[in-house]
Amino acid sequence: MATAVRAPGYLEGLDAETFDLTAYLARFDAKLLAEPEGRRVLTRLDPLLFALVYVRHHLRDSEGRMTFGDAHLDWCRAARAWVKPATTPAEQRDAYVAPRNMGKSTWWFLILPLWAAAHGHVRFAAAFASSATQAETHLGTFKREIDGNELLRRDFLDLCTPAKRPSGGNVADTQNMYIARNGFVFAARGIDSSNLGMKVGETRPDLILCDDIEPDESSYSIELARKRRVTLIDSILPLNVYARVVISGTVTMPGSIVHQLVKHGRGVETAEWVREEGFRAHYTPPIVQRSDGTERSVWPAKWPLAYLKSIEHTRSFAKNYANDPMGADGELWTPDDFRYPEPPGPLENLGGLDGADRVDPVTGLDPVTHMMLSIDPAVTAKKGSDYTGIAVVSWSAQHKRCTVHAAVGLKIQPGPLLRERVLALLDEYPQIGLVLIEVNQGGDTWQAILHGMPVKVKTVTQSENKFTRAEGVLNHYQRGRVIHARRLVEVEQQMCAFPKAPHDDLVDAVGSAVRRFIPNKQREVSKASSASYL
């Protein structure tokens, strides 16, 4: 039986590229796998082996092949934590975000709960989806498996048999709840159902599954996302603070619950509710970079790298594969409006005799004539307030265009912390000659906060509305007058979702700088002088 203990460790450190299914199966004694007791012992600590033994028909593609992606192995490793119940509140709360069609529902609503229920690791699973119909469909798949899977019924009959009342009727075998003879409970609900106090007898859910709890962008909004987040925090999580909690899904729109979890998982930004509720977020990218800098597919057998690279530039790839929403409902920018520098050829590198007009030989960035730090400040740093947007933008007189070098949104109150961040950026970008702050009031306050800067500080008051200003900036983008030094995810998401994005601080920060470098007045951009810039 030593093999049963060692086998789960075989998955540690493996990914889709290094995992060998034949070698994995060879670790197990075929004689043990031929007997019910042997199968139960070997699969008790190994959800992947359980899947291969009992539900391999769910793992085959249309050609009968069984292949795995990085996420599948990650999920099997993660589920093994369910073997031990949580001992402190909010101890096991995780979110798993992966490309669409990665098999999230198959694994999280069927295979992993089935494994945990069969071996008694979980007693009560409460599963939630965007709608009751969707959740009940998942439970229906689970019930069809325990009804029709002969091997599963042979080895785990008490799980596959409904609990009976003394009268002979089933205790619960309905569209939204199943109670097995071994006491296991599986309840399925739409996330907006009434769920407070859900329990069977004295048993509360010890596994809470939230799969695709947000609808498509066409029927979703920031306000609905806020309400759904409130439901999650105030109604679902309190069902049992000791429960293992799993949120799985794909981003549907900028600012959605899953999008906030993606940002947390990528280390970009952590929403306060994510931190307060103790969620760990695990993000699976579609294209993985190896340690030597080369790339591979996250699931080579399903999505060859050549295919992923061929669609990498599309909005569909960004949203459905990379979980990087670009705001399908935005009214102005599209991903095609963003341009990036190309590495220069040999002749371009020569520049003038003094080299002053050379582009960077590696990045292709324009020579900088002027550079500014543009700030769109939030008045407060409270939970409901906007972010402070900070952008570094330069102007090249030679190429007559702006380059956006950096754009970051900060939940930071005007004061010493903002001053420290500005000084740090001035050190990072020594060519900055102006700090521009967009305000409609409080100009003296900002001069006080940013007094004694090594560069000039100016405030600007906007008279045009946001949408009109954004239209003018978009015009410059579409005419090639603005490029991004590299992919700037946060500002590009805001622009593509504008004006329906949850925040527009970066749109304003970049826009203020672009409008100052490229005035709307009918004159040649090349005549913009140092005086007009400063």
Secondary structure, DSSP 4 states (H G I P E B T S, - for coil): -HHHHHGGGGGTT--TTT--HHHHHTTS-HHHHTSHHHHHHHHTT-HHHHHHHH-GGGTB-TTS-B---HHHHHHHHHHGGGGS--SSTT-SEEEEE--TTS-HHIIIIIIHHHHHHHTTS-SEEEEEESSHHHHHHHHHHHHHHHHH-HHHHHH-HHHHSB-B-TTSSBSSBSSSEEEBTTS-EEEEEETTS--TT--BTTB--SEEEEES-S--GGG--HHHHHHHHHHIIIIIGGG-TTSEEEEEE---STT-HHHHHHHHHTTS---HHHHHHT-EEEE--SEEE-TTS-EEESSTTTS-HHHHHHHTTSHHIIIIIS-----TT-SS--GGG--------HHHHH-STTSTTPPPTTT-PPPPSEEEEEEE--S--STTS-PEEEEEEEEETTTTEEEEEEEEEE---TTHHHHHHHHHHHHH-TTEEEEEEE-SS-HHHHHHHTTT-SSEEEEE---S-HHHHHHHHHHHHHTTSEEESS--HHHHHHHHHTTSSS--HHHHHHHHHHHHHS-SSSS-GGG--HHHH-
